[in-house]
Amino acid sequence: MSKGAKKRSGSAGIREFRKIAEDFPFAVLESKMDLQLVYMNDYAMRLLGVDSKSQLKTLSLKSLIAPAHSDRFKRAIKNLKKSDKLIVLTLPLQRLNGNTIDAEIRLQTIGKGIAKRLRIFANDVSITGQLDPSFPFNDEILRAMIDNTHDGIALIGDKFKIEYVNAQGAKLFGGVKEDLIGHDFRQFMTKEVASLVGKRYAERRKGKEVPETYPFEAISKTGMPLAADMRVSLVRAPDGALKTLVHLQDVTDRRREQEALAESEERYRVLVETMNDGLAIDDDKGRLVYANEAFCDMLGRTQKEILGQEWVQYTKDRDSDWVEEMIEERRSGKPERYELEWVRKDGELVPTIISATPLTGPDDIFDGTFAVVTEISAQKEAEDTIQFYLDLLTHDVANQLQVIITASGLLDVDLPRSYLVDAQNDILDAVERCNRLITKVKRAGEFRRLPTTKIELTSVLDEKINVLARVHGATVFLEDIEAPIYVRADSLLGELLWNLLENAARHNPKEKPRIWVGGTRENGMYKLSVSDDGPGISGARKKTIFDKRKHSGGVGLTLVAQMARKYGGTIEVQDRVKGKPSHGAKFILSLKELDL
């Protein structure tokens, strides 16, 4: 062999060694004899804090030795140059950031003449301790390392043929080396993967840029699917032939675990995001770090608005001192259940029950609180409604019973007939009032059980207007109402409309009360207005007219407000003539309009 051929063969051998060394679990460095670094494997770069191969041009092997030990290192290099024998020593290496690492270092020379180099093997013994100094690095040891690594390693020649596979590689495919060597590697892959990998194999051999690492799927000897992470590189054999070096790491079990975990996480995510209750997590300072959609809906805010914020700012009548007390309770490991009112972005109050549980990390240090937030608006509404009707029955019915008792007493007294007629009328009127009150209370109990559906508004409205004109002699003017109009309501929509219309007529002292009924559309809502020319409603009473606790509007308007909320709508009161309460009142009922 000529000197040029030997040189090429030597260079190819160095390149092949470096390709293999990239996967060694210890540091490998090479330098010129003047200690100028020319190579580091990935492990050495991580160990010494070198970011890129381009930095090697600026580094000397001497700069990587702790200054206090530089003399020892110089002597070792001097002895190595004289004898060319393997030298083993322990001394600290210095990372680029100045930190030192205790290392077991083996120095040897490779090549001859001007191509002579230093090769250094270094093992971090900061924790594991040093190796036996007599341990030799030779081809037999390196081959054993390759065959006993957890990675499958294969060498592929031209025409897609597998020329070498280590023991782990054969094991991954569920067979022996002979099952693979000499075969086209594509036959062990699914059709789609074989097409992709085969294309990249060919392009890589032509010198084109293709990914070096990527996941791939194959079929084992038993027919079972195999998932692996693959790392591919080109090496040149001593004879100059191109070879493809493949490292395979079996991730089948890990992939299954990841898929199972992802599936489990998705199930829990869907469960959390679709649950009716709110779910919130805060840190040890009371700042929200997670909130599901239900909790955001309760506050009328988005996740982006509330995450990172102290949740106390969204509550009613609570301050940071109270929150600190609650955090200390959780810090002690005590769960708790309590009521808390929140303030929505639109100012509406949301009553809830909080079930709070402390969260701790792996070291049992308090990390925050996990809270299930259950809205109890319906329960609170029911409680208030029950109390309202109870107060109403005990107050209004008691008053009417007193009227009946007083008027009945007059029937036994010798009085003029006109007095007796008035007493009889008072009794009948009181009985009618009690009957009307009981009917409305009964309706209030019924409407909660009825499902909402699509109801045609104008037909129900026309029927109630005709009854109103007959019973109260009112004149009703319809404005801008064109049938059909479909809204979300239930079969008691007529009761709601009757209460609004009757309220406008009964409280109007005029002999011929006038009522105006109009309609407009706005943002998917149908706004039905009922105006009258009665005495009107003062500004102070407008604020409390729908408040059950104030008893301002009576059972009829209370029922109207409850039904409107059930339908997803609202009710409000204004002056019929803006700024002039004495000119009559105007009630505006907003209902969700549905398509025809």
C-alpha positions in Angstrom: 0.0 0.0 0.0 1.3 3.5 -0.9 1.9 6.2 1.7 -1.1 8.2 0.3 -3.4 5.1 0.6 -2.2 4.5 4.1 -2.9 8.1 5.0 -6.4 7.9 3.6 -7.0 4.7 5.4 -5.8 6.2 8.6 -8.0 9.3 8.2 -11.0 7.1 7.5 -10.3 5.1 10.6 -10.2 8.2 12.7 -13.5 9.4 11.2 -15.2 6.1 11.9 -13.9 6.1 15.4 -15.3 9.6 16.0 -18.7 8.6 14.7 -18.9 5.8 17.1 -17.4 7.9 20.0 -20.3 10.3 19.7 -22.4 7.7 21.6 -19.8 6.8 24.3 -20.9 7.4 27.9 -17.6 9.1 28.7 -15.5 12.0 27.3 -13.3 11.6 24.3 -11.0 14.4 23.2 -8.2 14.7 20.6 -5.5 17.4 20.2 -2.5 18.1 18.2 0.8 17.5 19.9 1.0 21.2 20.7 -2.3 20.6 22.8 -4.5 22.5 20.3 -7.9 20.7 20.5 -9.3 19.3 17.3 -12.1 17.0 18.5 -14.5 16.4 21.4 -17.4 14.0 21.4 -20.9 15.1 22.6 -20.3 13.8 26.2 -17.1 15.8 26.5 -18.8 19.0 25.3 -21.6 18.6 27.8 -19.1 17.7 30.6 -16.9 20.7 29.9 -19.6 23.2 29.0 -18.6 23.7 25.3 -21.5 24.9 23.3 -20.4 24.1 19.7 -17.7 22.4 17.8 -16.6 25.7 16.4 -15.2 26.7 19.8 -12.6 24.0 19.6 -10.4 26.2 17.5 -10.0 28.6 20.4 -9.3 26.0 23.1 -6.2 24.3 24.2 -6.1 21.0 26.1 -4.0 22.8 28.8 -6.9 25.3 29.4 -9.2 22.5 30.4 -6.9 21.4 33.3 -7.4 23.0 36.7 -4.5 25.5 37.1 -3.3 23.9 40.4 -2.6 20.7 38.5 -1.1 22.0 35.3 2.4 20.9 36.3 1.3 17.3 36.8 -0.4 17.4 33.4 2.8 18.8 31.7 4.9 16.0 33.2 2.4 13.4 32.0 2.5 14.8 28.5 6.3 14.8 28.5 6.4 11.2 29.6 3.8 10.2 27.0 5.9 11.9 24.2 8.9 9.9 25.2 7.3 6.4 25.6 4.0 6.5 23.6 2.6 4.3 26.4 -0.9 4.7 27.9 -0.8 7.1 30.9 -3.5 7.1 33.6 -4.0 9.8 36.1 -6.6 11.5 38.2 -6.9 15.3 38.2 -9.6 18.0 38.0 -10.8 19.2 34.7 -11.9 22.8 34.4 -15.2 23.7 32.7 -15.5 26.9 30.7 -17.5 28.5 33.5 -14.6 27.9 35.9 -16.1 25.0 37.8 -13.9 21.9 38.3 -14.7 18.1 37.8 -12.7 15.3 39.3 -11.9 13.0 36.4 -10.1 9.8 35.6 -7.9 10.6 32.5 -6.2 8.2 30.1 -3.7 9.7 27.6 -2.4 7.9 24.5 -1.0 8.9 21.2 -2.4 7.9 17.8 -0.9 8.2 14.3 2.7 8.9 13.4 4.8 11.7 12.1 3.0 15.0 11.4 -0.3 13.2 11.8 0.5 12.2 15.3 -2.2 13.2 17.8 -3.1 12.9 21.5 -6.3 11.0 22.4 -7.7 11.5 25.8 -10.4 9.4 27.5 -12.0 11.1 30.6 -14.5 9.8 33.0 -16.3 11.9 35.6 -15.5 10.4 39.0 -16.9 13.2 41.1 -19.6 10.8 42.3 -18.8 7.3 41.0 -15.1 7.2 42.0 -12.1 6.4 39.8 -11.6 3.4 37.6 -8.9 0.8 37.9 -5.8 2.4 36.4 -4.9 -0.9 34.7 -8.1 -0.8 32.6 -7.1 -0.8 28.9 -9.0 0.6 26.0 -8.6 -1.6 22.9 -10.7 -2.9 20.0 -12.0 -5.9 22.1 -13.3 -3.6 24.9 -14.9 -1.2 22.4 -16.6 -4.1 20.6 -17.9 -5.4 23.9 -19.3 -2.0 24.7 -21.0 -1.8 21.4 -22.5 -5.2 21.8 -23.7 -4.5 25.3 -25.1 -1.0 24.9 -28.9 -0.6 25.4 -29.0 0.9 21.8 -29.4 -1.2 18.8 -26.5 -0.4 16.3 -26.5 -1.4 12.7 -24.2 -0.7 9.7 -25.8 -0.6 6.3 -23.8 -0.7 3.1 -25.0 0.0 -0.4 -28.2 -1.4 -2.0 -30.0 -1.0 1.4 -28.2 -4.2 2.8 -27.6 -4.6 6.5 -23.9 -5.6 6.9 -23.6 -5.5 10.7 -26.0 -5.4 13.7 -25.1 -5.6 17.4 -26.8 -7.9 19.9 -29.2 -5.3 21.1 -30.2 -4.5 17.5 -31.1 -8.1 16.8 -33.0 -8.3 20.1 -35.1 -5.3 19.3 -36.3 -7.2 16.2 -37.0 -10.3 18.2 -34.4 -12.5 16.5 -30.7 -13.1 16.0 -28.1 -11.2 13.9 -28.4 -13.7 11.1 -32.1 -12.8 10.7 -31.0 -9.3 9.7 -27.5 -9.3 8.2 -27.6 -9.4 4.4 -31.2 -8.3 4.2 -32.7 -5.1 2.8 -33.6 -3.1 5.9 -36.8 -1.8 4.4 -38.4 -5.2 4.6 -38.6 -4.8 8.4 -40.6 -1.6 8.2 -44.1 -0.6 7.4 -44.7 0.4 3.8 -44.9 4.2 4.6 -41.9 4.2 6.9 -39.8 2.1 4.5 -40.5 4.6 1.7 -39.5 7.6 3.8 -36.4 6.0 5.4 -35.3 4.5 2.1 -35.5 7.9 0.4 -33.5 9.5 3.1 -30.9 6.7 3.0 -30.4 7.4 -0.7 -30.3 11.2 -0.4 -27.8 11.0 2.5 -25.4 8.8 0.4 -25.6 11.5 -2.3 -24.5 14.1 0.1 -27.9 15.8 0.5 -29.0 17.4 3.8 -31.5 15.1 5.6 -32.5 14.8 9.2 -30.1 12.8 11.4 -32.6 11.9 14.1 -36.2 11.0 13.8 -38.8 8.5 15.2 -39.5 5.4 13.2 -41.7 2.4 13.3 -40.8 -1.2 12.3 -42.2 -4.7 12.5 -40.5 -7.2 14.7 -40.0 -10.9 13.8 -43.1 -11.8 15.7 -45.2 -9.3 13.7 -45.5 -6.9 16.6 -45.1 -3.1 16.0 -41.8 -1.6 17.2 -41.3 2.1 17.9 -37.8 3.5 18.1 -35.9 6.8 18.0 -33.3 6.5 15.2 -30.1 8.4 14.8 -28.3 8.1 11.4 -24.9 9.2 10.2 -22.5 8.4 7.3 -19.1 6.8 7.9 -16.4 5.8 5.5 -14.8 2.3 5.8 -11.0 1.8 5.5 -11.5 0.9 1.8 -13.3 4.2 1.2 -16.8 2.7 0.9 -19.7 4.7 2.4 -21.6 3.1 5.2 -24.7 4.2 7.1 -24.4 4.0 10.8 -27.7 3.6 12.6 -28.4 3.8 16.3 -31.8 2.6 17.5 -33.3 3.2 20.9 -36.4 1.1 21.6 -39.2 3.4 22.8 -42.1 1.0 22.3 -43.0 0.7 26.0 -42.3 4.4 26.6 -44.5 5.3 23.6 -47.3 3.1 25.0 -46.9 4.7 28.4 -46.9 8.2 26.9 -50.0 7.4 24.8 -51.8 6.0 27.8 -50.8 9.0 29.9 -51.9 11.4 27.1 -55.2 9.6 26.8 -55.7 9.7 30.6 -54.8 13.4 30.7 -57.2 14.1 27.9 -60.0 12.3 29.7 -59.3 14.3 32.9 -59.0 17.5 30.9 -62.4 16.9 29.2 -63.9 16.0 32.6 -62.5 19.2 34.2 -63.4 21.5 31.4 -66.9 20.1 31.0 -67.9 19.8 34.6 -70.7 22.0 35.8 -68.8 23.1 38.9 -65.9 25.6 38.8 -62.4 24.4 39.5 -59.7 26.7 40.6 -56.1 26.3 41.9 -54.1 29.0 43.6 -50.5 29.2 44.8 -49.3 29.8 48.3 -49.9 33.6 47.9 -53.5 33.3 46.8 -52.8 33.9 43.1 -54.8 31.9 40.6 -52.7 29.4 38.6 -55.6 27.4 37.0 -59.3 28.0 36.4 -61.6 25.8 34.3 -64.2 27.2 31.9 -67.1 26.9 34.4 -65.3 29.0 37.0 -64.4 31.7 34.4 -68.1 31.7 33.3 -69.1 32.3 36.9 -66.9 35.4 37.0 -67.8 36.5 33.5 -64.1 36.7 32.7 -61.6 34.9 30.6 -58.7 32.7 31.8 -56.3 35.3 30.5 -57.9 38.0 32.7 -57.8 36.1 36.0 -54.7 33.8 35.9 -51.9 35.2 37.9 -54.3 37.5 39.8 -55.2 37.3 43.5 -58.7 35.8 43.5 -59.8 37.9 46.6 -60.3 40.9 44.2 -63.3 39.1 42.6 -65.1 38.5 45.9 -67.6 40.5 47.9 -66.6 42.0 51.2 -63.3 40.0 51.5 -59.8 41.3 52.0 -56.2 40.1 52.0 -56.2 39.6 55.8 -59.1 37.1 55.4 -57.3 35.3 52.6 -54.1 35.1 54.7 -56.2 33.4 57.4 -57.6 30.9 54.9 -54.1 30.2 53.5 -52.8 29.5 57.0 -55.7 27.0 57.5 -54.7 25.2 54.3 -51.0 25.3 55.2 -51.9 23.4 58.4 -53.4 20.7 56.1 -57.0 21.3 57.0 -59.6 21.2 54.2 -62.7 23.4 54.6 -66.2 24.0 53.1 -67.7 27.5 53.3 -69.9 29.9 51.4 -68.5 32.8 49.4 -70.0 35.4 47.1 -68.2 36.5 44.0 -68.7 39.6 41.9 -69.1 39.1 38.2 -67.5 41.5 35.7 -71.0 42.9 35.1 -71.4 43.5 38.9 -73.9 40.7 39.5 -73.3 38.7 42.7 -72.7 34.9 42.4 -73.2 32.9 45.6 -71.1 29.7 45.8 -70.0 26.9 48.1 -66.2 26.4 48.2 -64.7 23.0 48.9 -61.0 23.8 49.5 -58.3 21.2 49.8 -54.5 22.0 50.5 -52.0 21.1 47.7 -48.6 19.9 48.8 -45.5 19.0 46.7 -43.4 15.9 46.9 -41.5 17.3 49.9 -44.8 18.0 51.7 -44.3 21.7 51.4 -47.6 23.7 50.9 -48.0 24.7 47.3 -51.5 26.2 47.2 -55.2 25.3 47.3 -57.3 23.1 45.1 -61.0 24.4 45.2 -64.2 23.1 43.8 -66.6 26.1 43.4 -70.3 25.2 43.3 -72.7 27.9 42.2 -75.8 28.0 44.5 -77.7 30.8 42.8 -80.7 28.6 42.2 -80.7 27.4 45.9 -80.3 31.0 47.2 -83.1 32.1 44.8 -85.3 29.3 46.1 -84.5 30.2 49.7 -85.3 33.8 49.1 -88.4 32.9 47.2 -89.7 30.7 49.9 -89.1 33.4 52.5 -90.7 36.0 50.2 -93.9 33.9 49.8 -94.0 33.0 53.4 -93.7 36.6 54.4 -96.3 37.5 51.8 -98.8 34.9 53.0 -98.4 35.8 56.6 -98.7 39.5 55.9 -101.1 40.0 53.0 -103.4 37.0 53.7 -103.4 38.0 57.4 -104.5 41.5 56.4 -107.3 40.2 54.2 -108.5 37.8 56.9 -108.7 40.8 59.3 -110.8 42.6 56.7 -113.1 39.5 56.5 -113.4 39.3 60.2 -114.2 43.0 60.6 -116.7 43.0 57.8 -118.4 39.8 59.1 -118.9 41.4 62.4 -121.0 44.2 60.8 -123.4 41.6 59.3 -124.7 40.9 62.8 -125.4 44.5 63.7 -128.6 46.4 62.8 -127.2 48.8 60.3 -128.6 50.5 57.2 -128.6 48.2 54.1 -125.9 50.2 52.4 -123.5 49.4 55.2 -124.3 45.7 54.9 -123.7 45.8 51.1 -120.3 47.5 51.6 -119.4 44.8 54.2 -120.4 42.0 51.8 -118.3 43.6 49.0 -115.3 44.0 51.3 -115.6 40.3 52.2 -115.8 39.2 48.6 -112.9 41.5 47.6 -110.8 40.1 50.4 -111.6 36.6 49.4 -110.8 37.4 45.7 -107.5 39.0 46.8 -106.6 35.8 48.8 -107.6 33.6 45.9 -105.5 35.6 43.4 -102.5 35.6 45.8 -102.7 31.8 46.3 -103.0 31.3 42.5 -99.9 33.3 41.9 -97.9 31.5 44.6 -99.1 28.2 43.0 -97.9 29.4 39.6 -94.5 30.3 41.1 -94.1 26.7 42.2 -95.2 25.3 38.8 -93.0 27.3 36.4 -89.8 25.9 37.9 -90.7 22.4 36.8 -91.6 23.3 33.2 -89.0 22.9 30.4 -88.3 25.9 28.2 -89.1 25.6 24.5 -89.9 27.7 21.4 -93.1 29.8 22.0 -94.9 32.1 19.5 -95.2 35.4 21.5 -97.8 37.4 19.6 -100.6 34.9 19.8 -100.2 34.6 23.6 -100.0 38.4 23.9 -103.2 39.0 21.8 -105.2 36.6 24.1 -104.1 38.4 27.3 -104.7 41.9 25.8 -108.3 40.9 24.9 -108.9 39.6 28.5 -107.4 42.8 29.9 -109.8 45.0 27.9 -112.7 42.9 29.0 -111.8 42.8 32.7 -110.3 46.2 33.3 -111.7 48.2 30.4 -108.3 49.3 29.4 -107.4 50.6 25.9 -104.3 48.9 24.5 -102.2 50.3 21.6 -99.9 47.9 19.7 -96.7 49.4 18.3 -94.2 47.8 15.9 -95.2 44.2 16.7 -95.3 41.9 13.6 -96.2 38.2 13.9 -94.8 35.7 14.2 -92.2 36.2 17.0 -90.6 33.1 18.5 -89.0 33.4 21.9 -87.5 31.0 24.5 -90.1 30.5 27.2 -92.6 27.8 28.5 -96.3 27.2 28.7 -96.7 29.8 31.5 -95.5 32.7 29.3 -99.1 33.9 29.3 -99.0 34.2 33.1 -95.9 36.4 32.8 -97.5 38.7 30.2 -100.8 38.9 32.2 -99.0 40.0 35.3 -97.3 42.8 33.4 -100.5 43.9 31.7 -102.7 43.6 34.8 -100.1 45.5 36.9 -100.3 48.4 34.3 -104.2 48.4 34.5 -104.9 47.7 38.2 -102.7 50.4 39.6 -104.0 53.0 37.2 -106.8 55.1 38.9 -108.1 56.5 35.7 -111.5 55.3 34.5 -110.2 54.5 31.1 -106.6 53.4 31.6 -104.4 53.4 28.5 -101.6 50.9 27.8 -99.0 50.9 25.1 -97.3 47.6 24.0 -94.3 47.7 21.7 -91.4 45.6 20.5 -87.8 46.0 19.3 -84.9 43.6 18.5 -81.4 44.0 19.9 -78.4 41.5 19.9 -80.6 38.4 19.6 -83.1 39.5 22.2 -86.7 40.6 21.6 -87.6 43.6 23.9 -91.3 43.8 24.7 -92.3 47.0 26.4 -95.5 47.6 28.4 -96.2 51.3 29.2 -99.1 53.0 31.0 -100.4 56.5 31.8 -100.8 55.7 35.5 -99.3 57.5 38.5 -95.8 56.1 37.7 -93.0 54.8 39.9 -90.6 56.9 41.9 -86.8 56.6 41.3 -86.2 55.1 44.8 -88.9 52.5 44.3 -87.6 51.6 40.8 -84.4 50.4 42.5 -86.2 47.9 44.7 -89.3 47.0 42.8 -88.0 43.5 41.8 -86.2 42.9 45.2 -88.2 40.2 47.0 -86.7 41.3 50.3 -88.2 44.8 50.0 -91.7 43.6 49.0 -91.9 46.6 46.6 -93.4 45.0 43.6 -95.7 42.5 45.1 -96.1 38.8 44.1 -97.0 39.6 40.4 -93.8 41.5 39.5 -91.7 39.1 41.6 -93.1 36.2 39.5 -92.3 38.2 36.3 -88.7 38.7 37.4 -88.2 35.0 38.3 -89.7 33.8 35.0 -87.7 36.2 32.9 -84.5 34.9 34.6 -85.5 31.3 33.9 -86.1 32.1 30.2 -82.6 33.7 30.0 -84.0 37.2 29.8 -84.4 40.3 32.0 -87.0 42.8 33.2 -86.4 46.5 33.9 -88.6 49.5 34.6 -88.2 53.1 33.3 -90.4 56.2 33.0 -92.8 56.2 30.1 -91.7 59.7 29.4 -88.0 60.1 30.2 -87.4 62.2 33.4 -91.2 62.5 34.2 -92.1 59.6 36.6 -95.7 61.0 37.1 -96.5 60.4 33.4 -96.5 56.6 33.9 -94.2 53.6 34.0 -92.6 51.5 31.3 -91.6 47.9 31.8 -89.2 46.3 29.3 -89.1 42.5 29.1 -86.1 41.1 27.2 -86.5 37.5 25.9 -84.1 35.4 23.7 -85.5 35.4 20.2 -85.4 32.1 18.3 -85.3 31.4 14.6 -88.6 30.7 12.8 
